[in-house]
Amino acid sequence: MATRSSILAWEIPQTEEPGAVGYEPPPTMLSFALFGGLFVLIGTSRGSHSFTHTMSPRLHFRLYHGCYGDVMIMETPGIPCDNTRMIACGIRGSEMFAEMDLKALQSYQILIKEIGLRHCVDPALIAAIISRESHGGTILLDGWDHTGLKFGLMQLDKKIHHPVGTWDGKEHLLQAVGILTDSIKAIQKKFPSWSVAQHLKGGLSAFKSGTEAIATSADIQADYVNDVLARAKFYKKRGF
């Protein structure tokens, strides 16, 4: 009966000693060397160049800002300061309100990110609108505002839209964020020479008051838009 060593000797062709004239390494050695070299190359590449530009915003949320501009580089003064608002205004005022709503919004974080990916909208922007419109739903009565005219986390006006789904459900957010993106695209088409930031600000204002209300950049609701952008920056830094 053949021993294990004799079987191995039979399976691996005997060749010249390394360094001898005419020496050729066995195919198994060549394959191992090629595989080992490839492994080292991949390992070196991974070690020196981290894959920060992944396509999944779930892994690197701060790199994902959707299709309508990066809110983190857009200038905003936050809530305007005037005689009626001397303390809760500016960037700090917006951040104060955003922080008050943070706990309520965190319960919707997974859903907000899913809807953001579906519509290519920064989840932080969606969170900011929800904060501004309904304080994360905490001030609503069965999903409606105190007038009974606006519905859901993003407060769709029933006189203009036909709200669908439950007030804090996926169907409602899909509809509302879809209306937001339609508003931004309408502003892009209406004012093609505007910058990315102007298109987003105009779209936010149109979401609130309608596209027809905007004839020039001066018609953008600065109070609403600047507050939303400041809150979006706050939420972006907290995982949205």
Secondary structure, 3 states (H helix, E strand, C coil): CCCHHHHHHHHCCCCCCCCCCCCCCCHHHHHHHHHHHHHHHHHHHHHHCCCCCCCCCCCCHHHCCECCCCHHHCCCCCECCECCECCCCHHHHHHHHHHHHHHHHHCCHHHHHHHHHHHCECHHHHHHHHHHHHHHHCCCECCECCCCCEECCCCEECCCCCCCCCCCCHHHHHHHHHHHHHHHHHHHHHCCCCCHHHHHHHHHHHHHHCHHHCCCHHHCCHHHHHHHHHHHHHHHCCCC
